[in-house]
Amino acid sequence: MLESLIAMISVVIGIIGANLFGFIFKKYSFGLIGNSIAGVFGSIFFIKSIGRLGFDPIIILKTGNIDYNLLAINFLISFCGGIIAVILIKILQNEVFK
């Protein structure tokens, strides 16, 4: 149950990262909904791929207690995943619609 909560918080942090990046750098903004969608997919993709190194919610709670260092790394990866997704989608948009 707590693993699901950590995963949901990670997705929300990815959404925040994507929207914050779009707000600061207007060139990369797809609007609130577009950046939110990019944040969801970027966060999930990066947590699933990089989480295999030991930062996924199951490993964070493996000992029965919360490992706060791994939790912080998980949240940082989610935040960066949202940002990277927005950048990659913008690059893809520029390449397809030249």
MOVENZI-V412013 format. One record per helix or strand of 3 or more residues. SS is the DSSP state (h for helix, s for strand). FROM is the first residue (numbers start at 0). TO is the last residue. If there is no record, write none. Layout:
((SS FROM TO) (SS FROM TO))
//
This chain:
((h 1 23) (h 25 27) (h 30 52) (h 56 59) (h 67 95))
//
